[in-house]
Amino acid sequence: MYERQIELSGHIIDSLALPKTMDIIMDKGGDFDIIKFDVGKRKSDISRAKMMVSAESPDVLDSILDELSVLGVSIAEIKEANLVASPKDKVAPEGFYSTTNYVTHVLYKGNWLLVNNTEMDCMILVDETKGKAYCKPLNDLKKGDKIVVGRDGIKVAPPERVRGKQGGFEFMNSDVSSEKPLLSIAKTIASEIKEIKSKGGKIALVGGPAIVHTGSAKFIAALIREGIIDVVFAGNALATHDIESDQFGTSLGINVETGEIVSHGHTHHMRAINRINKSGSIEAAVKDGTLKSGIMYECVKNNVPFVLAGSIRDDGPLPDVITDTAESQAKMRYYCQKIDMCLMVSTMLHSIATGNMLSAKVKSICIDINPSTVTKLADRGSAQVMRVVTDIGAFLPVLYECLHEDSFISENLPK
């Protein structure tokens, strides 16, 4: 039998980390013995466990350890991380450690180095000259980069599950239901936004075109103008229909105020794109007076950066849409490292893409009427995201109202 000693630390009982660890070991054909188990007796106490994991082959043992790493389990034996040079550009050495989005440390020359730019599905690069460690995507690897191989010298700390209901915002909340009180959820999210902004934190919006279709673009535009939203991620659709709404008062040819179908309204989004093309860019359209209101207008007027990532189905697209996916990914990744909260609103593909780039320490909320959107986000590793299943046309006005209670926006935002 092949054996390795593992350690768990934190609220491993009420977060179910301990029983999940046991289940994974047994389900994958391994065995375990509990060596030490210290139980925290108060809410502020943490629990610790040491276990010996065994398997009939090194491959099975490695497979068990790989799956346990997602729970924050670490190998107890203190060994230095194994560094191997990348053999060529965009190629990692065999057996490389694939990262989670949890806070990670790597043991190098006796020091536990914090891995910067934490992101899932990346490699860990150790800069031996600077004595620092970084997450690095596969496509950014250069020949000779020193990459961590294997599991030795890796320590992962997943976000703790909040005990009880006093904490308000709850990480690791797996309940997905539309049958929850809308006002209570909005107040909880508004409270988190207020706390982050009062400390000078940054908030990103990941938005889909339903924001405009439901007539809610004015609330997002106001949040940008009032300094709540600091960066916007979207696709061609959100920007196009936002601009269509400004130019024609419609979204997909439907009047956004009355919901009535407008004659020949189906052509409006193409006419909107054509006008922006004539100006040269969204920013130029604001400056020459073509674009006068909306989400994109407020981004330009308030120097809020935006990344519009294109897809193969885009009409036009707008001149600001980045059609090179690697380029748009790199720009999104840059801003993902600078934010403290992310609001993902009615866009499955962009929400999942952003979730994959975010560290687990970034408080994230996914709001969508489709339960499969929020479920898929969790299935792809973004388990720390708070998921809200509701109609954003009803939710965004309530959230905006909650943010304006007690004159928070005018009085408490950093100058």
N, C-alpha and C positions, 0 to 999 in steps of 0.2 A: 504494500500500500504506500502511496505517496501522500505526504502530509505537509500542511502549512498551518501556522497559528495565526488566527485573525483576532481583531479587536473591534468592538462597537462601543460608542460613547455618545451620550446625549439622552434625550427622552425616548429611549429605544423600546419602551413598553407601550406607552399610549400612542406612539407614532406607528406602532406595529412593525418596526424595523427588525426586532428580534425574531418574532414568529415568521416574518417573511424570509429572513436569513435561513432559518431552519427549513422552511418549505423549499427554497431554491436548492439547498444542498441535497435534500432527499429526492426532489423531483429530477435532478440531473444525475442521480445514481451515486451520490457520495454519502459519507457518514460524518458524524461530528460527536465530539465530547466537550462538555462545558468544563473549563478549567477553573474559571473564577467568575463570580457574578455578584456585583455590588449594586443593590437596588436603592435608588433615591427615594427618600420617604416624604419629602415635601415637594410642593410644586416647583420650587426654585432649584431643587436638587437634580442632578443628572445621574443616570445609571451607567454602569460599565460592565462589559462582559468580555471574557477571553474564551475562545473556542479553538479546538484542534479540528481542522477539516481534513478528511482523508478521501482518497479515491484510488481506483485500481490502475489508473494510468495518468501520466503527467498532462495529457491533453484534456482529460475529463476534469482534472483538478484546476487547470488553467481556465477552462470554460466556466467552472463554478465561481472562481475568483473574479473573472470578468463581469459576470452578472451581479455578483455581490457588491462590486464597486459602485454601482448606481445607488445603492442604499447607504453609501458612506462607510462601508466596511473597509478597514485597512489591515494590511499584513503586519503582524505583531513584530516579527523579527526586524531589527534595525539594520538595514542594508542600504548602501548608496545606490542611487539610481544608475542604471546602466545606459551609457550614452554611446550611440553608434552614428557615424557620419552618413548623411544622405548620399546614396550612390550617384544620383544625377538630379537635375532640376525636376520638380514635381513628382519625385519618387521618394517615399519613406523607406527606411530599412525594414526588413521583415520582422514581424513581432512587435511593431511599434505600439506604444500605449495610445489608445484612442480616448480622448477626453470626454468628460461629462460637462454640464454647464454649472456644476457646483464649485464652490471655493476649493482650490487644490493647492497643495504644497508638494515640493519635490526635494528630496534630501541630496545635497551636493556639497561635498567636502565638509561634512559635519554640520551644515546649516540647512534648515528647512526654508527653502525659497518659495515665496508666494508666486504662483503662476499668474502672470498678468494677462489681461484681455481674455478672461475665461469664456469659453464657448464650447458647445458640444461638437463631437465628431471632428476634432482637430488633433494635431500632434503637439507635444511639448518640446520646445526648442530651448536649450540651455546655452546662453551666451557666456562662454567661459571667461572671456575678457572682462565683461562687466559684472559677472557673478549674478546674473538675473535669468529668470525663466519666463517664457512666453508661450501662449497658444498660437499655433500657426496653421492656417488651412493648407491642405495638401497642395493646391495649385500655386501656393506662394513659396513652397520649399525650394531652396537652392542647393546645388551640389556642395557637400561638405558641411551643411548644417548639422549640429550635434542634436540628435533626436533621442528622447527617452524610449528605451525598448524594454518590454516586460513590465512586471508589476512592482518590483522592488523599489523602495524609496518614494512611494506615492502615498499621499494622505489626502483624503477627500472628506469634506464637511458639508453634507446636505443641509438645507434650511430646516430649522426646527419647526415642528408642528405646534401651533399655539394651543395651550391648554385652556379648556373652558371657552366661554363666549365673551369674556371681558375684553379680550384683545381687539374685538371688532374685525379688522382685516385678518383673514385666516389663510395662511399658506397651506398647500397640500389639501385643499378642499376639493374632493372628488365628486361632490354632489352636483349633478347637472339636471336642473328642473326649471320649468317655466312657472311653476306654482309656488313662487316665493314673493313676499311683499316688496313691491317695486320701490316704495319710498324708503324703506329700511335699507335696502341694498344701495340706493343712490346716496343716502346719508353716510353710509359706511365708506363708499368710494370717495365722496366729497371730503370726508374727514382725513383720509389718507393723502389726497391731493393737497389739502390745506397744510398738512404737516410737512410734506415734502417741499412745497413752495415757500413756506415760512423759513425754511432752512437754506433757501437758495438752490434747491434741487432742480433738475431738468426732467421734463416730461415729453415723451414722444407720442404722437398719434399715428396709428396705422389705420387708414380709412378706406372704405369701399364706396362705390357710387350710390348705394342705398341711403347714405347720409343725405345726398342731394334729392334722390327720388322721394324721400319721406318728408321733405321740406325742413330738414334739420340742419342744413348747411349753415344757416344764420347763427346757430348756437356755437358751432365749431369755429366759425369766423370770429365770433365775439371772444371766444376763449383764446384765440391767437392774438387778437387785438389787445386783450387784457393781460397778456403775459403768462397765461397758464400753460399753453402748449409751446414748446421750444423747437420742435422739429417735426416734420410731416413725412411719412412714408405712404405712398399710394401708387396706383397705376395710371394708365392713360384715361381710364373711365371716370374716376373721381374728378380729375382735373377738367376733363372735357365737359362733363355734365354740369360741373360747378360754373364753368365759363358760359355754357349754354344758358344756364339759369340767369346769369347776369345779362346776357345779350338779348334773350328772347322770353325770359320768365318761365321757361319750360325745362323739364328734364326727361329725356327720351320722348319729347314731343307732348308731354303731359304738363299742364299748368300746375306749378308747384304750390300754388295757393288754393286753387279750387278743385284740383284733381280732374279737371275736364280735359278731353282730348282736343288738341289744337289742330286745325286744318293744316296739312303739310308739315306738321310738327316733327315728323320722323326725319326731316332733313336738317333740323336745327343744329344738331350736334356737329354735322359736317360743315355747316356754315360757320359755326363757332370756331372750329379748327382752322378753317380757311382764313378767318379774320386774324387769328393769332399768327398764322404763317405770314400773313401780309405785314404784320408788325415786326416779325422776326423771332420773338420769344414772348413768354408770359411777362417777364419783367419789362420788356420794351412796350408791350401792350398796356401795361399800367402807366408807364411814363408818357406815352403818347395819347392817353385818355381813352383808348379803346375799351379797356377793362376797368370797371368802376366799383365793383363790389365782389364779395364772395370769399371763399377760403383761399384761393390762390392769390387774389388781390391783397388780402391781409398778410399773407406770407411775405409778399414783396414789400409792402409798405412798412412792415415791422421787422424786416431783416430776419425772418424765420426761415431757415434752410429747409428745402424739400427735396426728396428723391422720388422721382417718378420712374418706376421700373416697368419696362414694356413687356408685352407678350405677343405671341404670333398672331393673335386674333384682333389686335388693336386697329381701330379705324384711324386713319391719318398716318402716324400718330402726331400728337402735338410736338413742336420742335424741341421742347424741354424733356421729352421722354427718352430715357436711356435704353436703347435697343440691345446693347451689349450686356448680357446677363452677368458676366464676370465683373464688368465695370460697376453696374448697379449694386451688385452684391458687396463689392469693396466699399462703396460709398455708404451703404446701409450699415455695414460692419463698423465703419469709422464712427458714426453717430451712436451706434448701440453701446459703445464703450464709454459714452459720455452721459448717459441718462440714468435716472434713478427710478423712473416709473414709465410704463408703456401702456397706453390705452389702445386696444385692438378692436375696431368697430366695423362689423359686417364685411369682412373680407377674408375668406378662407385661405387662399393661397399666400397673400401677403402676411397674414397673421402667423401662419405656420413658418414661413420663411424667416420672419423677424424673431419668432420664438426660438428658432434654432440658433440664432446668433446671440441671444441674450444670456447673460450670467443669471444664475438662479437668485442672486441677491437683488436683482431688479424687480421691484413689485410690478406685477403685470395683471391686467384685467382684460378678458376677452368678452365682448358683448355681441351677441348674434342671435337672431331669431331661430336659426337652424341648430338644433342640438348636436348634429354631427360635426359642425365646425369646431365647437369647443371641445368635443370628445377627441377629434383627430389631433388637435393641438396637444392634448395631454398624451395621446398615444405615441406621438413623435418626440417625447422626452421633456416637454415643457410642463412638468407636473406641478410646478410652483404657481402656475397661472390661476387666478381667481376667475371662475367661469360664470357668466350671467346669460341665461337664455331669456330673451325678451325682444320686443319690437323697439328698435332704436328710435322710431318716430315718436314713441311715447316716453322712452327712457331719457333721451338727451335733454328735453326741456325740464324734466324733473331734476336731473343732475345739475343742470345750469342753475336752477332755482336754489338748490341746496348749497351750491358754491357761493351764492350771493347772500346767504343768511349772515346776519351780523356785520354786514359791510366788509366782509373778509377781503374781497379783491382790491378795493380801493385803499384799505388801510394797512394790510399786512404783507403785501408783496414787496420783495426787496427792490429798492430803487436802483 
